């Protein structure tokens, strides 16, 4: 039997594949329609105009649901590991679960409220998604090291640590750039009126 057919292993595989398609499909549509620049548009810009906005919203909502299911499955897995060995404190596992669910809710807000229509709500959802998502990744790295060697191998623990460091390092430039783009856009709209 293939590894991704065992238990709930298909969930993270589906999440990664579907989320990648969520960013690629609207980008390609927006590119062919001339709605975005070819080099490094914001993800939200690729889903700002119909029809790509509809596809982006639907696919992002499905990604958020798949993310929530994956996060819950990970929570139950760590809970089961901790029942036998008391490796991870239940409060840490539960806090990680709720941060992940909040991140997915932020993703739903981003999908539902388009950047061009309701900017403040969209930005709030994106900030919620990024902040709680990065903290979730960091806490999952901590959980992995606490559950070692039962929960995962040392290579997986180190890989999660590297991903957590990259996510934390990428958070600040992303927020700073988004702030300056928002300010520039606000000033441009002020002068256009």
C-alpha positions, 0 to 999 in steps of 0.5 A: 500500500502506498504511504499516502493511502494509510490513515489520514496521510492523504490530508497533508498531501491534498492540502499542499497540492490543492494550495499550490493550485490555488495560487497557480490557477488564478495567477495563470488566468490573471496573467492571460487576462492582463490583470497582473504583472508577470513578475511577483504579483501579490497573491491577493492581486491574482485573485482581485478581478472576476473570474479569477477572484471567484476561483481564488475564493473557492479554492482558498476556502477549500484550502482552509477547510483542508488545513483545518482538517489537517491541523485537527488530525495532527492535534489528535495524533499528538494527543494520542502520543502524549496519552502514553508518554506525557511528552507534550503538555495538553495545553501546548497541544490545544494552543497549537490547535486553536492557533492553526484553526484561527489561521485557517479562519484568517485564510477564509476571510482573505478568500471571502473579502477581496482586496479591491473591495473591502481592503481593511477586512482583507488585510485583517484576515491576511494579518491574522492568517500570517501571524497565527500561521507563523506562531503555529509553525513555530509551536509545531516545531516545538511539539515535534522536538518534545515528542521526539523520538516517538512523534517523528525522526530527528530529520523531520524535527530539524526540517520543521525547525528550518521551516519555522525559522524561514517563516519567522524571517519572511514574516517581517519583510512581508508585513513591512512591504504590504504596509508600504504598498497599502500606504502608496495605494491609499495616497494614490487614491487620495490624489486621484479624487 
